[in-house]
Amino acid sequence: MRRTYIAILLLIAVACFAQTQFTLLTGGSGRDEAYSLDCFSDGSYLMTGRTFSFGAGHTDIIVTKYSPIGTCEWAKVMGGEYADIGFSVEVTSDGGFIVAGRSQNFGMSYMGIFIAKFSSTATLEWAKGVHASYYEYCYKISQTSDNGFIIVGNVRSHGAGGDECALLKFSSTGNLEWAKAIGSPGDDQSYDGVVTSDGGYIITGSTDNYGAGDNDILVVKLDNTYGIEWSKAIGGTGDDFAEGIKQTSDNGFVIAGYSDTYGAGSLDILTLKLNSTGDLLWATSTGGTEDDLATSIIEASDGNIYTAGGTESYGAGDRDLVLLKHSSTGSFVWAKTVGGSGDDEAADIIETSDGGFALTGESQISSTEMLLVKFDASGENCMSFDITPATITLTDSLTVTSVTPAIESYTPTIIDTSDAEVPAITLIDTMLCDNLGITEEDFLPTDIYIETNPNPFNSSVSITAPENAGVEIFDIEGRKIGELAGGEQVWQPDENLGSGVYLVRATVGDETTSKRIVYLK
């Protein structure tokens, strides 16, 4: 019986709860980057970052909304003459959303925090600038149980040392309720934080004052009256940083970062789990011989841990987006990469209602553009490739030290910027691939093969099959677009073909096999 390994599937456009896959680029003529991602209840995506392509100044905050299948529905920018960056976005309980980042505009002589609250129709409700004596950065905003907001970031010249962790609380209408600087005589940074199930807060980042090395991971847990419950420095003799934290279903915490103390390369991804009182339960490093970094982490509904970031050790380019899966006990399960010949990296990850994952970041597949990648529940994406990084258990290697940072109140200047203009813009969309319609069979017969190099490719690809094979090339809808002889041949796509995923099929007699190739124009 003829063995055919190409399945033509019906692609149905459904919401976020369907098993969708896609890889999408959006942006303009300049550099555009995304840093934060959330999902509305209808499955549509909300993203923020910065744009050099649009707006009033050097860079502007950009906010974009996409349908569940990756269609850009609208995009808006905010900013002034100097730099504005959106670092965090969250859908709010009223169906609207909040955006936070940093700005050098709106009357702030140095870099300050910028917050903007929007209604469910994407209308600006209020906006605030927050300005300290030297600078203030915001990396994360979260809604609290009283419909207010917590900001996690950094402040200088308001605490015990140089840079301090900053935690600020705002009301639902944007009034500042309190601000705290947390740190040591050295430099302390906080890059992520969450509101905890007990009504308190937890933040993570780095410290160069505490711990075993030059920089150690800093984790600070606060109660609901913003007093410190416990604080830990975690690391080794070199540099260790944390960029993502989430509370887990057992009231513990998972943290993602990177280290040059442990692992197989210069920097390796760190993934670790703490219990509710800050004790280390497990830790792993994952990576290769080059730099590998993690920026975001979640515990999914299946209890497993998923970490997103970038890898220079694996993939098609200088740096590729990487998605890692660990079990709830820290065992490595799998890793995937997505990317082209340049730099591609994930900045944030969310779980979608179909049990899959959406990641956002930036890509240099064409120019530098905002990247939105949707994986299905099994971790598959139409451009993903499996990798096997080196994994080392670090549970008994990391030094965990209880520390006592100072916590001080401070009063920044609040500037009402509710009259900020928020013009709509039109982005250029490039859907590199979506639900393929064509699948590649994992089993390859021993007497027939396909080899491709490079893959992904930019202008041409070398395709090698048995000398007596017939070789055909199909697009994602199953249409034949090319035909080659057996042996080693070079295929150069027609100039009218767009970037995306294609399928090479080789046939010898009644045996057929196929291989996926990715064209990055």
C-alpha positions in Angstrom: 0.0 0.0 0.0 1.3 3.5 -0.9 2.5 5.3 2.2 1.7 9.0 2.0 2.7 11.3 4.8 1.0 14.5 3.8 -2.4 15.3 5.4 -4.5 18.1 4.0 -6.5 19.6 6.9 -9.4 22.0 6.9 -8.3 25.3 8.6 -11.2 26.8 10.5 -10.8 30.3 11.9 -12.0 30.1 15.5 -11.2 31.9 18.7 -8.4 31.6 21.2 -9.9 28.4 22.6 -9.3 26.6 19.4 -5.9 24.9 18.7 -4.5 27.7 16.7 -0.8 28.2 15.7 0.7 31.2 14.0 3.8 33.3 13.8 3.1 37.0 13.1 5.3 40.1 12.5 3.9 43.6 12.8 5.5 47.0 12.6 6.5 49.9 10.4 9.6 51.0 8.5 11.8 51.4 11.6 12.6 49.3 14.6 9.6 48.1 16.7 9.7 45.9 19.8 7.1 44.2 22.1 7.7 43.6 25.8 4.3 42.6 27.3 1.3 40.5 26.4 -2.2 39.7 27.8 -5.4 38.1 26.5 -8.9 39.4 26.6 -11.8 37.1 27.6 -12.8 36.7 23.9 -9.3 35.3 23.1 -7.9 38.4 21.4 -4.4 39.6 22.3 -3.2 42.8 23.7 0.5 43.9 23.4 2.7 46.8 24.3 6.2 47.9 23.5 8.0 50.7 21.8 8.1 52.0 18.2 10.7 53.9 16.2 8.4 53.8 13.2 5.5 55.9 14.4 4.7 58.7 16.9 5.9 62.1 18.0 9.5 61.4 19.1 12.5 59.2 19.4 10.5 56.2 20.5 6.8 56.1 21.4 4.8 53.6 23.5 2.8 51.3 21.2 -0.3 49.3 22.1 -1.8 46.8 19.7 -4.8 44.4 19.7 -5.0 41.2 17.6 -7.7 38.8 16.9 -7.5 35.2 18.2 -6.0 34.1 14.8 -3.5 36.9 14.7 -5.2 39.7 12.7 -4.2 43.2 13.8 -7.5 45.0 14.9 -6.0 48.3 15.9 -2.8 50.0 17.0 -2.2 53.2 19.0 0.9 55.2 20.0 1.6 57.6 22.9 4.6 59.8 23.5 6.4 63.1 23.0 9.7 64.4 21.6 11.9 62.1 23.7 11.9 58.4 24.6 8.7 56.6 25.7 8.5 52.8 26.2 5.7 50.5 27.1 6.9 47.7 29.4 3.7 46.2 30.8 0.1 45.8 29.8 -2.8 44.1 31.6 -6.4 43.6 30.9 -8.5 45.0 33.8 -11.6 43.7 35.5 -13.8 46.3 33.7 -12.8 44.9 30.3 -10.4 47.8 29.7 -6.6 47.7 30.1 -3.7 49.5 31.8 -0.4 50.3 30.2 2.8 51.2 32.1 6.3 52.1 31.1 8.7 54.9 31.2 8.9 58.4 29.6 11.2 61.4 29.3 8.3 63.6 28.3 5.2 65.2 30.0 7.2 67.5 32.2 9.6 64.9 33.5 13.1 66.2 33.3 14.6 62.7 33.8 13.2 59.3 33.0 10.0 58.7 34.9 7.1 56.2 35.1 4.1 56.6 32.7 0.7 55.0 33.4 -2.3 55.1 31.1 -5.8 53.5 31.8 -8.1 52.7 28.9 -11.7 51.7 28.7 -13.0 48.6 26.9 -13.4 50.6 23.7 -9.6 51.6 23.9 -10.5 55.2 24.9 -8.0 56.9 27.3 -9.6 57.4 30.7 -6.6 58.8 32.6 -2.8 59.0 32.4 -0.1 59.9 35.0 3.6 60.7 34.9 5.6 59.7 38.0 8.8 61.5 38.5 11.5 61.1 41.2 14.5 63.3 41.9 16.8 61.5 39.4 15.0 58.7 37.5 12.3 56.1 38.0 11.7 53.0 35.9 8.6 50.8 35.6 8.7 47.2 34.4 5.5 45.6 35.6 1.9 46.8 36.5 -0.7 44.6 38.1 -4.3 45.2 39.2 -5.1 44.7 42.9 -8.2 43.3 44.6 -9.5 46.9 45.2 -9.2 47.7 41.5 -6.1 49.7 42.1 -2.7 49.1 40.6 0.8 48.0 41.8 3.9 49.1 39.9 7.2 47.3 40.2 10.4 49.0 39.0 13.5 50.9 40.1 14.3 54.3 41.7 17.5 56.1 42.3 18.4 58.4 45.2 15.5 57.5 47.4 16.8 54.6 49.5 19.7 53.0 51.2 22.1 53.0 48.2 22.3 53.7 44.5 19.5 51.9 42.5 16.7 50.6 44.7 13.7 48.4 44.0 10.6 50.5 43.7 7.0 49.4 44.6 4.2 52.0 44.1 0.4 51.6 44.8 -2.2 53.6 42.8 -6.0 53.8 43.2 -8.3 52.8 40.5 -8.4 56.5 39.3 -4.7 56.9 39.3 -4.0 58.6 42.6 -0.8 57.6 44.3 -1.4 55.9 47.7 2.1 55.0 48.7 5.6 54.4 47.3 8.4 52.3 48.7 12.1 52.1 47.9 13.6 48.7 48.9 17.3 47.9 48.8 20.8 47.8 50.3 23.9 50.1 50.2 24.7 48.7 46.8 22.6 48.5 43.6 19.3 46.5 43.7 17.0 46.1 40.7 13.5 44.7 40.5 12.3 43.5 37.0 9.0 41.6 37.8 6.5 41.2 40.6 3.0 39.9 41.2 0.2 40.5 43.7 0.1 37.3 45.8 -3.0 35.3 46.9 -2.7 36.6 50.5 -3.1 40.2 49.3 0.6 40.9 49.5 3.3 41.3 46.9 6.5 39.6 45.7 9.2 41.2 43.6 12.4 39.8 42.0 15.4 41.1 40.3 19.1 41.3 41.3 21.4 42.7 44.0 25.1 43.4 44.0 25.3 43.8 47.8 24.0 40.5 49.1 24.7 36.9 48.2 27.6 34.7 47.1 28.6 36.5 43.8 29.0 39.7 41.9 25.2 39.8 41.4 22.6 37.5 42.9 18.9 37.0 42.4 16.9 39.1 44.9 13.4 38.0 46.0 11.4 40.1 48.4 8.0 39.1 49.8 5.8 41.8 51.3 2.6 41.5 53.3 -0.7 43.4 52.6 0.5 46.3 54.7 3.7 46.5 52.5 6.0 45.3 55.2 8.8 42.8 54.3 7.9 39.2 55.3 11.1 37.6 54.0 13.8 38.3 51.5 16.4 36.1 49.8 19.6 36.4 47.8 20.1 33.4 45.5 23.1 32.6 43.3 26.7 31.5 42.9 30.1 33.1 42.6 29.4 34.9 39.3 26.4 36.9 38.1 22.8 35.6 38.5 19.7 37.6 37.5 16.0 37.1 37.6 13.6 38.6 35.1 10.3 36.7 35.7 8.3 35.5 38.7 4.8 33.9 39.1 3.0 32.5 42.1 2.1 28.8 41.7 -1.0 26.9 42.7 0.6 25.6 46.0 1.4 29.3 47.0 5.0 28.9 46.1 6.9 30.8 43.4 8.7 30.0 40.1 11.4 32.3 38.9 13.2 32.6 35.5 16.5 34.3 34.8 20.0 33.5 33.8 23.5 32.9 35.2 27.1 32.9 34.2 28.0 30.8 37.3 26.3 27.6 36.2 25.6 25.7 33.0 27.2 24.8 29.7 27.9 28.3 28.3 28.5 31.9 28.9 25.0 32.5 30.2 22.5 29.8 30.8 18.8 30.0 31.7 17.9 29.6 35.3 14.6 28.1 36.4 13.9 27.7 40.1 11.0 27.1 42.5 10.6 28.5 46.0 7.9 27.5 48.6 5.7 30.1 50.2 8.3 31.0 52.8 11.2 31.4 50.3 12.9 28.0 50.7 14.5 26.6 47.5 12.6 23.5 46.3 14.5 22.9 43.0 16.6 24.7 40.4 17.9 23.9 37.0 20.2 25.6 34.4 19.4 25.0 30.7 21.4 26.1 27.7 24.4 25.5 25.4 27.8 27.0 24.7 26.6 30.5 23.9 24.3 33.0 25.8 20.8 31.7 26.7 18.5 33.9 28.7 15.0 33.7 30.2 12.6 36.7 30.4 9.2 35.3 31.5 7.7 32.3 33.2 4.3 30.8 34.0 2.8 27.8 35.8 0.2 26.4 33.3 -3.1 24.8 34.1 -1.5 21.4 33.6 0.9 22.1 36.5 4.0 22.3 34.4 6.3 25.3 34.2 6.9 27.1 30.9 9.8 29.6 30.4 10.3 31.9 27.5 13.4 33.9 26.4 16.2 33.7 23.8 19.0 31.4 22.8 22.2 31.9 20.9 23.2 28.3 21.3 20.5 26.8 19.2 18.2 27.7 16.3 18.6 29.3 12.9 20.1 32.7 13.7 22.2 34.8 16.0 19.5 34.5 18.6 16.2 32.6 18.5 13.1 32.7 20.6 13.1 29.7 23.0 10.2 28.1 24.9 11.1 25.5 27.6 8.9 23.1 29.5 9.7 21.7 32.9 7.6 19.5 35.1 6.2 20.7 38.4 9.3 19.1 40.1 11.8 20.8 37.8 12.5 17.9 35.4 13.2 19.1 31.8 10.5 18.0 29.3 11.2 19.7 26.0 12.4 22.9 24.3 11.4 24.7 21.1 12.9 27.5 19.0 11.4 29.9 16.5 13.4 32.4 14.5 15.3 33.4 11.4 18.9 34.4 10.6 18.9 37.5 12.8 18.0 38.1 16.5 14.6 36.8 17.7 13.6 36.8 21.3 10.6 36.4 23.6 9.9 39.0 26.2 6.6 37.6 27.7 4.5 34.5 27.8 0.8 33.8 28.6 -1.3 30.6 28.6 -4.3 30.7 26.3 -7.7 29.3 27.0 -7.0 26.3 24.6 -4.1 25.2 26.8 -1.6 26.6 24.4 0.8 29.5 24.8 1.3 32.9 23.2 4.7 34.7 23.3 5.6 38.2 22.3 9.0 39.8 21.7 11.0 41.1 18.7 12.3 39.6 15.5 14.8 40.5 12.8 13.4 38.0 10.3 12.8 41.0 8.0 13.5 44.3 9.8 13.2 44.5 13.6 9.5 44.0 14.2 7.1 43.0 17.0 6.7 39.3 17.2 3.6 37.3 18.2 3.9 33.5 18.3 1.1 31.2 19.2 1.9 27.6 20.2 -0.7 24.9 20.6 -1.1 22.8 23.8 1.6 20.4 22.8 4.1 23.1 22.2 4.0 23.0 18.4 4.2 26.1 16.2 4.3 26.2 12.4 7.9 27.5 12.6 9.1 25.7 15.7 12.0 23.3 15.9 12.9 20.9 18.7 16.2 21.3 20.5 17.9 19.4 23.3 19.8 21.8 25.5 22.1 20.8 28.3 20.2 20.6 31.6 21.9 20.7 35.0 20.2 20.3 38.4 21.3 23.1 40.7 19.2 22.5 43.7 22.2 21.7 45.9 24.5 24.2 44.2 22.8 27.6 44.6 23.5 29.6 47.7 20.3 30.9 49.3 20.8 33.6 51.9 18.2 35.4 54.0 18.9 39.1 53.8 17.4 42.3 55.3 17.0 45.1 52.8 15.9 48.5 54.0 12.4 49.7 53.1 11.7 53.5 53.0 8.7 55.6 52.0 9.2 58.3 49.4 7.0 60.8 47.6 7.5 61.2 43.9 5.9 64.0 41.9 2.7 63.0 40.1 1.9 64.8 36.8 -1.6 64.5 35.3 -1.1 63.6 31.6 -4.7 62.7 30.8 -4.7 65.1 27.8 -2.1 62.9 26.1 -2.8 62.3 22.5 -3.3 58.7 21.5 -3.4 58.5 17.7 -4.3 55.4 15.8 -1.8 54.0 13.4 -1.7 51.4 10.7 0.8 48.6 11.0 2.3 46.3 8.4 1.3 42.7 9.1 3.4 39.7 7.9 1.9 36.4 8.7 4.8 34.0 8.3 2.7 31.0 8.9 -0.5 29.8 10.5 -2.3 26.4 10.9 -0.4 24.7 8.2 -2.9 22.5 6.5 0.1 20.3 5.8 1.8 18.1 8.4 5.1 16.4 8.4 5.2 12.7 9.4 7.6 11.9 12.2 8.4 8.4 10.8 10.8 8.4 7.9 11.3 5.1 5.9 14.8 3.8 6.0 15.3 3.8 2.3 14.1 7.3 1.5 15.2 10.6 2.9 15.3 14.3 2.5 18.0 16.6 3.7 17.8 20.4 3.5 20.4 23.1 4.2 20.1 25.8 5.5 16.7 25.5 7.1 15.2 28.2 7.6 16.6 29.8 4.5 16.7 33.2 3.0 17.2 33.1 -0.8 17.8 29.4 -1.7 17.9 26.0 -0.1 19.9 22.8 -1.0 17.5 19.8 -1.1 19.0 16.3 -1.2 17.0 13.2 -1.8 17.7 9.8 -3.4 18.9 10.0 -7.0 15.9 8.1 -8.2 13.4 10.2 -6.3 10.9 12.7 -7.6 10.8 15.8 -5.5 7.9 18.2 -5.2 7.4 21.4 -3.2 4.0 22.4 -1.8 2.6 25.6 -0.1 0.6 25.5 3.1 -2.7 25.0 1.2 -1.4 21.9 -0.5 -0.7 23.5 -3.9 2.3 22.2 -5.8 4.7 25.2 -6.5 7.9 23.4 -7.5 9.4 20.2 -8.8 13.0 18.9 -8.7 15.0 15.9 -9.8 16.6 13.6 -7.2 20.1 14.0 -5.8 21.3 17.3 -4.5 19.4 20.2 -6.0 19.1 23.9 -5.2 15.6 25.4 -5.0 15.2 29.2 -5.3 11.7 30.3 -4.7 9.9 32.4 -7.2 10.1 36.1 -6.3 6.3 36.3 -5.9 6.3 33.7 -3.1 6.1 35.1 0.4 7.9 34.1 3.6 6.4 31.1 5.3 6.4 27.3 5.7 6.6 25.0 2.7 6.7 21.2 2.4 9.2 19.1 0.4 7.9 15.7 -0.7 10.2 13.0 -2.1 8.7 9.9 -3.8 10.5 6.6 -4.8 8.1 4.0 -6.2 5.2 3.7 -3.7 7.1 5.3 -0.8 6.8 8.9 0.0 8.2 11.1 2.8 8.1 14.8 3.5 10.1 17.6 5.3 9.1 21.1 6.3 11.2 24.1 5.2 10.9 27.7 6.4 11.4 30.5 3.8 12.4 33.9 5.4 12.3 36.4 2.6 
